[in-house]
């Protein structure tokens, strides 16, 4: 029995270590060994494109977003704009309609989804009305750099590149502790995605800014999100999903822990399915680096919730008569005690903040798992007001 517990302990410890330290470090080493180069770009590549904005009750930001997209640097006769309104019940639709009337020189349209089923469903429905060669998707609360569409499409330099994601830059990283912690996490993740992209293909994009060929678009189940589903889908079909961090969109991170916690719960709404979403991923011979990337960047992260439980449980059961397991158990108690101290004292100490933020992330995974098991996971959610 002790042998089984020790096996689970060390496997769980490895998953935690590999997810947070081992995998990112290994990528940096691999990139130096392979001497990876910057992605190729072709700025003469300017096909017809539709910029789709998905919105649900975005009356606070939708006008600024529309102003932002019509100011994008692109040939006016090659670009269209489409707002996919996911059954908005506020003034979003009327604001868009008024904007269309006031800007007749631009090809702007509104697609009204009759029944709210979430962002992915709205994209699926609205996409069927698109006639351009390419599709750029962006969030209502993100602001795009003027050259972002040019940059995205310039990265489609071969037929096997099916998806290009831009760089999401956090605007309010210094506003408070919550937004600062999220920005730190995100900046580190961008480094990982950049290396994955240069070697072969990324494992996830971001919803603020990305593009695909219209013919390559796939109708995903509404519970899924494009951020994680599109790169996976294309990789399994022998195509690449890459990052071009010169295509930039700006967004605010959540400024309250409640907003950020709820966002993380929502992001993990298919966490159980995403651990190994397709058995083909294990075929290293066929999928090469992608198998390695997915295990380190996705599978291990999606197993953090259960790994922390198992390592805590088995170190507690094994610590009697063992200094090693006693130290491991006390170390975990100390770690989570520091997170509790941060909650009580609201300390500005950066180490305490990161421990606290990490602990919140693990709890969010557990909440997401419980929602899945109880049938409460849903494809739509209430937006974080502090990000608007």
Buried (B, 14 or more C-beta within 10 A) or exposed (E): EEEEBBEBBEEBBBBBEBBBEBBBEBBEEBBEEEEBEEBEBEEEEBEBBBBBBBBBBBBBBBBEBBEBBBEBEBEEEBBBBBBBBBBBEBBBBEBBBEBBEEBEEBBBBBBBBEEBBBBBBBBBBBBEEBEBBBBBBBBBBBBBBEBBBBBBBBBBBEEEBBBBBBBBBBBBBEBBBBBBBBBBBBEEBBBBBBBBBBBBBBBBBBBBBBBBBBEBBBEBEBBBBBBBBBBBBBBBEEBBBBBBBBBBBBBBBBBBBEBBBBBBBBBBBBBBBBBBBEEEBEEEEEBBBBBBBBBBBBBBBBBBBBBBEBBBBBBBBBBEEBEEBBEBBEEBEEBBEBBEBBEEEEBEBEEBBBBBBBBBBBBBBBBBBEBBEEEEBEBBBEBBEBBE
